Amino acid sequence: MADALKYAINERARFKSELFDFLRIPSVSAKSEHDADTRRAANWLAENLLRSGLKVEVLETPKHPVVLGEWRGAGKDAPTVLIYGHYDVQPAEPLDEWSSPPFEPEVRDGKVFARGSADDKGQIFMHVKALESALADDGTLPVNIVFLAEGEEEIGSPSLVPFVEKHKQRLAADVVVISDSAMFDEGLPSLLFSLRGLAYFELRARTAKTDLHSGAYGGAVPNPATALAQIIASFHNKDGRITIDGFYDDVVAWDEKTRAQIRSLPFDEEDFRKGVGATALNGEKGWSVLERLWIRPTCEVNGFLAGYTGEGAKTVLPAKAMAKVSFRLVPDQRPEKVRKLLEAHLKKVTPPGVEVELLEHHGGLPWKTEVGGKYLEAASVALEEAFGTKPVLQGEGGSIPIVVEFERILHAPALMVGFALPGANMHAPDEWFPMENFEKGIGALLRLYNELGKR
Amino acid sequence: MADALKYAINERARFKSELFDFLRIPSVSAKSEHDADTRRAANWLAENLLRSGLKVEVLETPKHPVVLGEWRGAGKDAPTVLIYGHYDVQPAEPLDEWSSPPFEPEVRDGKVFARGSADDKGQIFMHVKALESALADDGTLPVNIVFLAEGEEEIGSPSLVPFVEKHKQRLAADVVVISDSAMFDEGLPSLLFSLRGLAYFELRARTAKTDLHSGAYGGAVPNPATALAQIIASFHNKDGRITIDGFYDDVVAWDEKTRAQIRSLPFDEEDFRKGVGATALNGEKGWSVLERLWIRPTCEVNGFLAGYTGEGAKTVLPAKAMAKVSFRLVPDQRPEKVRKLLEAHLKKVTPPGVEVELLEHHGGLPWKTEVGGKYLEAASVALEEAFGTKPVLQGEGGSIPIVVEFERILHAPALMVGFALPGANMHAPDEWFPMENFEKGIGALLRLYNELGKR
């Protein structure tokens, strides 16, 4: 263990150089033009993992392959840890808002800026390097390892559940470890007690059979952009509540213990506001910012396109308009029920003369865990040793739908140990990851495998 | 006169071929990448006009040049007719919705399909060919001619008013003839009694300093796309009335004679609905479709852009959103007042945490004329002779802001004689113009010059 930690420190320059090579591959799973790059990232990761001492396979799925690594040297009586992450990344657009090219990692102020540095290539790669350090040391670990990295997380993991179902014997584990989230603050590690789910839709409004002159036809022919704006405006009331009938019916009444835990965290709403750069925050009345982010559902417009959006003016009455609208869900909401409620709402609010088609992109269930238990305890010890401070428990507003599926199929609880920092620009321009956490985090993971071996 | 009409018939194949050459030049004034093409169209028109027998100059403006032609052979006592039109065209986008390329004219079912065929290259070119026919015949006309074609009509004619002010002696005329509109129906010519004005804006909403992850930040940080949708939704009430305070204050109470004239027209709202292909029409309660199109103001979204609009899903909380919003105005509304009212409205409805910047693209005053008078009478005789039926009086929903300016600066009334047909797809894909009207219209214009010479 001590030797493994030393190894990781000695090799850190090479680890960093390898990380940069990994980040240079534009593995954007959503865009078919990057399919070859996404596969290249899978192969690169597999080769690197193989050199770490694991048995590795690249397994095909209908779309992007899964990288599967195994090390079972701890024996049948030792616990098995399933490490899960993803090697695909979000699209990098808008490119002109990046300070340095998204696929050319650059370190500024101790942060590496690159698409995927935080979400999730940087974090999954820390596991690879922790495993290499452990196995290079005395060639052994106190736990068996199954390493699973997919290439479809950013498009809703369509192939992963069938994959896990199919390979459930081989993937059998006592605990699933996932590093795809952020610490609570700089120097303050955290463990997650919840994740929000997701239901992502596209609304396509149509009116006339073709674009029309806004002078010759305006005033008598429905405008699909206006209609879609009215529909979107109908989703919230003045208190920031979502007005879709039945939307809150399945939201759990969060226990006072959880809300007290959230209130106990060192968080300043005004600092948060300044950090995002808005002149004011908003959200659902009656809940704090952290509650709005973690334990309350949302409805957000992720994209809107209609008519002429180029330079200057065009007096067009568009014939169609499109909006991408997604809902973050909390326990026990389900995407398929939200779809039904949304369909009923659209029937109610869509103006005459406008046809709205509802497409579903992807969804995922929300997750929450009970505070306490031996795995959280093991992680707590490991994080405290690595960062010199006890981790806090926090929620997470984002979605990792596979967490619920692992629990359902493998009956293995999930341990969410993330090393990014708030403001990491995941899914946004200038995504970054702190190099200090890259190094400390490898140490924390080594300690975590060790602690899990004791339980 | 009879010889001139014969000349036009004999030369029609060449006229058509020249028209197609003119339409092939992509003179898109709004796009700087087409600046050279726009100039090429001006030069092409000037050369053609010169061959028709006019003295011609291409005069510079700050942006696109003006083509000015003169023929003053009728003498000082004869009336002077100012013919106004434009050689620039709207952008052709969306290109994939054209059945044939926008700048490669193609005749199908007796219609020539091309950007600018109706608006306005096809129609201004009919004047050129009518003038050529008259002057080729006996070398004379009963009226003096000033021919003015600008290249900035589709971007709001920023240079034209200064140009007319500067050259007002040279442009002095008794009547202004404009062919940039449509007949009421196939075989049924019309003369305009009104035009709507325009106030065109761009709204730019901003919230955070950068795009954010919709999971990590959604629910607590304002969404500019949602906010802009709410703002747009606030522009109309359920009766289709515009809710901006004071918006209707300056709208004239239309006289019963005008409304009766509109009601007398052969117009079927259900046929109109089928023509545009919408499942229902909409608009301001209490007014007929033609009234909504001609004598009532509107507020339309011409474009909307926010967030991710590409393939698939991106869970982004955008930091900015943009909408192009324009108002059609009726007498006596003024664009600058509408801007002030809109600013006040935005202050009232913009949610906290959202900053909205208001940009103005272009505007123009609405126009109306009194029914009756000698010029309308002259045009009525000319149209009836050419088309075999008496023209009707109608309004027009589109805007030709220069009409009001000609009346103000030159004290010359405008005569709006258009030859396109309803459904011509002006400003839309598959713009077309009927070849029959191209030929009959040249005859009508020859007769019009002749009739105006008698008044």
Interface residues (C-beta under 8 A of the other chain):
Chain A: A30 K31 S32 Q90 P91 E93 P94 E97 I155 G156 A182 R196 L198 Y200 E202 T207 A208 K209 T210 D211 L212 H213 S214 G215 A216 Y217 G218 G219 A220 V221 P222 N223 A225 T226 L228 A229 Q230 I232 A233 S234 F235 H236 F272 V276 G277 A278 T279 A280 L281 N282 G283 E284 V289 R292 L293 R296 P297 T298 E300 V301 N302 G303 F304 L305 A306 G307 Y308 T309 G310 E311 G312 A313 K314 T315 V316 L317 P318 A321 M322 A323 K324 S326 R328 P351 P352 G353 V354 E355 H361 H362 E396 G397 G398 S399 P422 N425 M426 H427 A428 P429 D430
Chain B: A30 K31 S32 Q90 P91 E93 P94 E97 I155 G156 A182 R196 L198 Y200 E202 T207 A208 K209 T210 D211 L212 H213 S214 G215 A216 Y217 G218 G219 A220 V221 P222 N223 A225 T226 L228 A229 Q230 I232 A233 S234 F235 H236 F272 V276 G277 A278 T279 A280 L281 N282 G283 E284 V289 R292 L293 R296 P297 T298 E300 V301 N302 G303 F304 L305 A306 G307 Y308 T309 G310 E311 G312 A313 K314 T315 V316 L317 P318 A321 M322 A323 K324 S326 R328 P351 P352 G353 V354 E355 H361 H362 E396 G397 G398 S399 P422 N425 M426 H427 A428 P429 D430
